[in-house]
């Protein structure tokens, strides 16, 4: 079995390093997320790109670039290797864009991209002898944690806003996890979760409060690179709440570039948020290095209703290093785009995924995206959960 090349953990702000063989949360010096680092020179010497494609399908075929050392600890419910769909009718027909694609994450366990991050986070935690977890969630992450914890024989405590989609609540309850419904937003759920966890040995797997959810989300970028024969698209448009996927994909591209596997330049990364909750967009447009908490957050896209972005420095850095951008769309534009994706592509997208199409239309109108460019939209979850 392939071995993980995990070397250590690093703070991206102060460059302080941490022991990856112990449970670590965030940087003690500058309150930053920690990132997993790998012995990429070893990977470059021992792994050929052709070997990846010959392995059984799924997230763990990238084992050298993932943090779980022992094969027995690599939990799976069949996550990863989601389809990259050519958006033929929407792209070539409606928008005049022959190079438009949709990376559809709905075939993941529990119907969303959250499966990737929680699969890896739970697997690595079990390897480090932790078996009880706590998470605040807008919905999908809670369901993913609940089922991966069940798969690993562990216990999960999920704190969720009372108005989260009923389907998300039901799947947490079905898994046997402990569900606590909270008045307010995901930030209020986070406060309740911290209070409940005090004095208990629960591992907090909140967005970027541990290093390994990002590694699971990173596999979206690895798969994209492989799908495009190691020559990446011009633009990736991504719905951004906490930003784990965007940061993870940018990290994946940097690692692949170091390995010498990429041909050409990296893509321009685009954040799409809802007008009712757009802290990253505001900070990006103001040229700020940090995001200010968004007051009175509201949007029908539950996954975009994240008023506090803990990894704001990493998200903004990825946008600026990639020469990308950030923009906000209205709930009305999201609903129109969702209907358009269903009618033209047969894809019932979640509101967050539909927001990427709404964002693309604005970028085309502004001339920021050219119709000749290759563009990937991310549909991050199943629309059925929102009916």
C-alpha positions as CSV (number, residue, x, y, z in Angstrom):
1,X,0.0,0.0,0.0
2,X,1.2,3.5,-0.7
3,X,2.5,5.4,2.3
4,X,1.7,9.0,3.3
5,X,4.6,11.5,2.9
6,X,3.2,13.6,5.7
7,X,6.1,15.4,7.3
8,X,4.9,18.1,9.7
9,X,2.3,20.8,10.3
10,X,3.1,24.5,9.5
11,X,1.6,27.8,10.3
12,X,1.3,29.7,7.0
13,X,1.7,33.1,8.8
14,X,4.7,32.7,11.1
15,X,6.1,29.5,9.6
16,X,6.3,27.8,13.0
17,X,6.2,24.0,12.7
18,X,4.3,21.5,14.7
19,X,4.5,17.8,15.3
20,X,2.1,16.0,12.9
21,X,2.1,12.9,15.1
22,X,0.2,14.7,17.9
23,X,-3.3,16.2,17.8
24,X,-2.9,19.9,16.9
25,X,-5.5,22.5,16.4
26,X,-4.3,26.0,15.4
27,X,-1.1,28.0,15.7
28,X,-0.6,29.1,19.3
29,X,1.4,32.1,18.3
30,X,-0.8,33.8,15.7
31,X,-4.2,32.1,15.9
32,X,-3.9,30.8,12.3
33,X,-5.0,27.5,10.8
34,X,-2.2,24.9,10.4
35,X,-1.4,23.3,7.1
36,X,-0.2,19.8,6.5
37,X,3.2,19.6,4.8
38,X,4.7,16.6,2.9
39,X,8.1,15.4,1.9
40,X,7.4,16.3,-1.7
41,X,11.0,15.4,-2.8
42,X,10.4,11.9,-1.6
43,X,7.1,11.8,-3.5
44,X,8.8,13.1,-6.7
45,X,11.4,10.3,-6.5
46,X,9.1,7.5,-5.7
47,X,5.8,8.2,-7.5
48,X,5.0,8.5,-11.2
49,X,1.9,10.3,-12.3
50,X,0.8,7.3,-14.3
51,X,0.5,5.2,-11.1
52,X,-2.3,7.4,-9.7
53,X,-4.7,6.5,-12.6
54,X,-4.0,2.7,-12.2
55,X,-5.2,2.6,-8.6
56,X,-8.8,1.8,-7.4
57,X,-11.0,4.9,-7.8
58,X,-11.6,7.1,-4.8
59,X,-10.0,9.7,-2.6
60,X,-7.4,7.4,-1.1
61,X,-5.6,6.8,-4.4
62,X,-3.8,10.0,-3.6
63,X,-2.5,8.5,-0.3
64,X,1.1,9.9,-0.6
65,X,-0.4,13.4,-0.5
66,X,-2.9,12.7,2.3
67,X,-2.1,12.6,6.0
68,X,-3.3,9.1,7.1
69,X,-0.3,6.8,7.5
70,X,-1.8,3.3,8.1
71,X,-4.0,1.9,5.4
72,X,-6.3,0.3,8.0
73,X,-7.3,3.8,9.2
74,X,-8.3,5.1,5.8
75,X,-12.1,5.2,6.3
76,X,-14.2,5.2,3.2
77,X,-17.8,5.4,2.1
78,X,-16.9,5.8,-1.5
79,X,-16.0,9.5,-1.6
80,X,-14.1,11.3,-4.3
81,X,-13.7,10.9,-8.1
82,X,-16.8,12.9,-8.7
83,X,-17.8,13.6,-12.4
84,X,-16.5,16.6,-14.3
85,X,-19.5,17.3,-16.6
86,X,-19.2,19.2,-19.9
87,X,-21.9,21.9,-19.6
88,X,-22.8,21.5,-23.3
89,X,-26.2,23.1,-23.6
90,X,-25.5,25.7,-21.0
91,X,-22.0,26.5,-22.2
92,X,-21.9,26.0,-26.0
93,X,-25.6,26.7,-26.5
94,X,-26.7,29.3,-24.0
95,X,-23.5,31.2,-23.2
96,X,-21.3,30.5,-26.2
97,X,-18.7,28.9,-24.0
98,X,-17.5,25.5,-25.4
99,X,-15.1,25.2,-22.5
100,X,-17.6,25.3,-19.6
101,X,-17.6,22.4,-17.1
102,X,-19.3,21.5,-13.9
103,X,-17.6,19.6,-11.2
104,X,-20.5,17.8,-9.6
105,X,-19.9,16.8,-6.0
106,X,-23.4,15.3,-5.3
107,X,-22.2,11.7,-5.8
108,X,-20.2,11.9,-2.6
109,X,-21.5,10.2,0.5
110,X,-24.3,12.3,2.2
111,X,-24.6,14.2,-1.1
112,X,-22.0,16.9,-0.8
113,X,-18.3,17.9,-1.0
114,X,-18.2,17.9,2.8
115,X,-17.6,14.2,2.7
116,X,-14.1,14.6,1.5
117,X,-12.9,16.8,4.3
118,X,-14.6,14.9,7.1
119,X,-13.5,11.6,5.8
120,X,-9.9,12.6,6.1
121,X,-10.3,14.5,9.4
122,X,-12.0,11.6,11.1
123,X,-9.6,9.0,9.7
124,X,-6.6,11.0,10.9
125,X,-8.1,11.6,14.3
126,X,-8.8,7.9,14.8
127,X,-5.1,7.3,13.9
128,X,-4.2,9.8,16.6
129,X,-6.5,8.0,19.1
130,X,-9.3,10.5,19.2
131,X,-12.8,9.1,19.0
132,X,-15.3,11.8,19.9
133,X,-15.9,14.9,17.8
134,X,-17.8,18.2,17.9
135,X,-18.7,20.5,15.0
136,X,-20.8,23.6,14.4
137,X,-22.4,23.4,10.9
138,X,-24.7,25.0,8.5
139,X,-25.9,21.6,7.5
140,X,-23.9,19.4,5.2
141,X,-20.7,19.2,7.3
142,X,-22.7,17.9,10.2
143,X,-24.2,15.1,8.2
144,X,-20.8,14.1,6.8
145,X,-19.2,14.1,10.3
146,X,-22.1,12.1,11.7
147,X,-21.8,9.3,9.1
148,X,-18.0,9.1,9.1
149,X,-18.0,9.0,12.9
150,X,-20.5,6.1,12.7
151,X,-18.4,4.4,10.1
152,X,-15.4,4.6,12.4
153,X,-17.3,3.6,15.5
154,X,-17.0,7.1,17.0
155,X,-19.3,9.6,18.6
156,X,-20.2,13.0,17.1
157,X,-21.9,16.0,18.6
158,X,-23.4,18.3,15.9
159,X,-24.5,21.9,16.6
160,X,-26.7,23.3,13.9
161,X,-28.9,26.4,13.4
162,X,-32.6,25.6,13.9
163,X,-33.4,26.7,10.4
164,X,-30.8,24.5,8.7
165,X,-32.3,22.3,6.0
166,X,-34.5,19.6,7.5
167,X,-32.7,16.9,5.4
168,X,-29.4,17.8,7.2
169,X,-31.0,17.5,10.6
170,X,-32.6,14.2,9.7
171,X,-29.4,12.6,8.5
172,X,-27.5,13.6,11.7
173,X,-30.3,12.0,13.8
174,X,-30.4,8.9,11.6
175,X,-26.7,8.3,12.2
176,X,-27.0,8.2,15.9
177,X,-25.0,11.4,16.4
178,X,-26.0,13.9,19.1
179,X,-27.8,16.8,17.3
180,X,-28.2,20.2,19.1
181,X,-30.3,22.9,17.4
182,X,-29.3,26.5,18.1
183,X,-31.1,29.8,17.7
184,X,-29.1,31.9,15.2
185,X,-26.3,31.4,12.7
186,X,-23.4,29.0,12.4
187,X,-21.4,31.4,14.5
188,X,-23.9,31.0,17.3
189,X,-23.7,27.2,16.8
190,X,-19.9,27.5,17.2
191,X,-20.2,29.4,20.5
192,X,-22.6,26.7,21.8
193,X,-20.3,23.9,20.7
194,X,-17.3,25.5,22.4
195,X,-19.3,25.8,25.6
196,X,-20.5,22.2,25.5
197,X,-17.0,20.9,24.7
198,X,-15.3,22.7,27.6
199,X,-13.7,20.2,29.9
200,X,-14.4,17.3,27.6
201,X,-12.1,15.3,25.3
202,X,-14.1,16.2,22.1
203,X,-12.0,17.0,19.1
204,X,-13.2,20.2,17.4
205,X,-13.4,19.6,13.6
206,X,-14.7,23.1,12.8
207,X,-13.6,24.6,9.6
208,X,-9.8,25.1,9.8
209,X,-9.8,24.5,13.5
210,X,-7.9,21.3,12.7
211,X,-5.5,20.7,9.7
212,X,-7.0,17.7,7.9
213,X,-10.4,18.7,6.5
214,X,-8.4,21.0,4.1
215,X,-6.5,17.9,3.0
216,X,-9.6,16.0,2.1
217,X,-11.0,19.0,0.1
218,X,-7.6,19.3,-1.6
219,X,-8.5,16.2,-3.6
220,X,-11.0,18.2,-5.6
221,X,-8.0,20.1,-7.1
222,X,-6.0,16.9,-7.6
223,X,-8.9,15.4,-9.5
224,X,-9.3,18.5,-11.7
225,X,-5.7,18.4,-12.6
226,X,-5.9,14.8,-13.7
227,X,-9.1,15.3,-15.6
228,X,-7.5,18.1,-17.7
229,X,-4.4,15.9,-18.3
230,X,-2.4,18.1,-15.9
231,X,-3.1,21.3,-17.7
232,X,-5.5,23.3,-15.5
233,X,-8.6,25.3,-16.5
234,X,-8.3,29.1,-16.9
235,X,-10.9,29.9,-14.2
236,X,-12.4,28.0,-11.2
237,X,-15.6,29.5,-9.7
238,X,-16.2,28.3,-6.2
239,X,-19.0,29.1,-3.7
240,X,-17.2,30.2,-0.5
241,X,-18.4,30.0,3.0
242,X,-15.5,29.0,5.2
243,X,-13.2,28.6,2.2
244,X,-11.8,25.2,2.9
245,X,-12.2,23.9,-0.6
246,X,-10.7,27.0,-2.2
247,X,-7.7,27.0,0.0
248,X,-7.4,23.2,-0.4
249,X,-7.4,23.3,-4.2
250,X,-4.8,26.1,-4.3
251,X,-2.6,24.1,-2.0
252,X,-3.1,21.1,-4.3
253,X,-2.0,23.1,-7.3
254,X,1.1,24.3,-5.5
255,X,2.1,20.8,-4.5
256,X,1.5,19.4,-8.0
257,X,3.6,22.3,-9.4
258,X,6.4,21.4,-7.1
259,X,6.2,17.7,-8.2
260,X,6.5,18.9,-11.8
261,X,3.3,17.3,-12.8
262,X,1.5,20.5,-14.0
263,X,1.7,21.9,-17.5
264,X,1.0,25.6,-18.0
265,X,-0.2,28.1,-15.4
266,X,-2.5,27.7,-12.4
267,X,-6.1,28.9,-12.7
268,X,-7.6,32.2,-11.6
269,X,-9.7,31.4,-8.5
270,X,-13.0,33.1,-8.0
271,X,-15.0,33.3,-4.8
272,X,-18.8,33.6,-5.1
273,X,-20.8,34.6,-2.0
274,X,-24.4,35.8,-1.4
275,X,-25.1,39.5,-1.1
276,X,-26.6,38.9,2.3
277,X,-23.4,37.5,3.6
278,X,-20.2,38.4,1.7
279,X,-17.3,39.1,4.1
280,X,-14.7,37.8,1.7
281,X,-16.0,39.9,-1.2
282,X,-16.0,43.0,0.9
283,X,-12.4,42.4,2.2
284,X,-11.2,41.6,-1.3
285,X,-12.7,44.7,-2.8
286,X,-11.3,46.9,0.0
287,X,-7.8,45.4,-0.4
288,X,-7.9,44.2,3.2
289,X,-5.9,41.4,4.7
290,X,-8.6,40.2,7.1
291,X,-12.4,39.9,6.8
292,X,-14.6,41.7,9.3
293,X,-17.6,39.7,10.7
294,X,-20.7,40.2,8.6
295,X,-23.7,41.6,10.5
296,X,-27.2,40.3,10.1
297,X,-26.2,37.6,7.6
298,X,-29.1,36.2,5.5
299,X,-29.3,34.1,2.4
300,X,-31.3,31.1,1.2
301,X,-27.9,29.4,0.5
302,X,-27.2,27.9,4.0
303,X,-23.6,27.0,3.2
304,X,-22.8,30.6,2.3
305,X,-24.3,32.1,5.5
306,X,-20.9,32.1,7.3
307,X,-20.4,35.6,8.8
308,X,-16.9,34.8,10.3
309,X,-14.2,33.4,8.1
310,X,-11.5,32.0,10.3
311,X,-9.1,31.3,7.4
312,X,-9.6,34.7,5.8
313,X,-5.9,35.4,5.3
314,X,-5.5,32.1,3.4
315,X,-8.7,32.7,1.3
316,X,-7.7,36.2,0.3
317,X,-4.1,35.2,-0.4
318,X,-5.3,32.4,-2.8
319,X,-7.5,34.9,-4.7
320,X,-4.8,37.4,-5.0
321,X,-1.9,35.0,-5.8
322,X,-4.1,33.5,-8.6
323,X,-5.1,36.9,-10.0
324,X,-8.6,35.9,-9.2
325,X,-11.6,37.8,-7.9
326,X,-14.6,37.8,-5.5
327,X,-18.2,38.7,-6.2
328,X,-21.6,38.5,-4.6
329,X,-24.9,37.4,-6.1
330,X,-28.5,37.9,-5.0
331,X,-30.8,35.1,-3.8
332,X,-32.9,35.8,-6.9
333,X,-30.0,35.3,-9.2
334,X,-29.2,32.0,-7.4
335,X,-32.7,30.7,-7.9
336,X,-32.7,31.7,-11.5
337,X,-29.4,30.0,-12.1
338,X,-30.6,26.9,-10.2
339,X,-33.6,26.6,-12.5
340,X,-31.3,27.1,-15.6
341,X,-28.9,24.4,-14.5
342,X,-31.8,22.0,-14.0
343,X,-33.5,22.8,-17.4
344,X,-30.4,22.9,-19.5
345,X,-28.1,20.3,-17.9
346,X,-30.4,18.0,-15.9
347,X,-28.6,18.9,-12.7
348,X,-30.5,19.9,-9.6
349,X,-27.8,22.0,-7.9
350,X,-27.7,23.2,-4.4
351,X,-28.2,27.0,-4.0
352,X,-24.4,27.3,-3.3
353,X,-23.6,25.5,-6.5
354,X,-26.1,27.6,-8.5
355,X,-24.4,30.7,-7.2
356,X,-21.4,29.9,-9.3
357,X,-23.4,30.1,-12.5
358,X,-24.9,33.4,-11.4
359,X,-21.4,34.6,-10.7
360,X,-20.2,33.5,-14.1
361,X,-22.9,35.5,-15.8
362,X,-21.7,38.6,-14.0
363,X,-18.1,37.9,-14.9
364,X,-19.0,37.5,-18.6
365,X,-20.9,40.8,-18.6
366,X,-17.9,42.6,-17.0
367,X,-15.5,41.0,-19.5
368,X,-13.5,39.4,-16.7
369,X,-14.1,36.0,-18.2
370,X,-13.8,35.4,-22.0
371,X,-16.0,33.0,-23.8
372,X,-13.0,31.2,-25.2
373,X,-11.7,30.3,-21.7
374,X,-12.0,27.0,-19.9
375,X,-14.1,27.5,-16.8
376,X,-15.1,25.1,-14.1
377,X,-18.1,25.7,-11.8
378,X,-18.4,23.7,-8.6
379,X,-21.8,22.3,-7.6
380,X,-21.0,21.4,-4.0
381,X,-24.1,19.5,-3.0
382,X,-27.4,17.9,-3.8
383,X,-30.3,20.2,-4.4
384,X,-32.7,17.6,-3.1
385,X,-31.7,18.6,0.5
386,X,-33.2,22.0,0.0
387,X,-36.7,21.0,-1.4
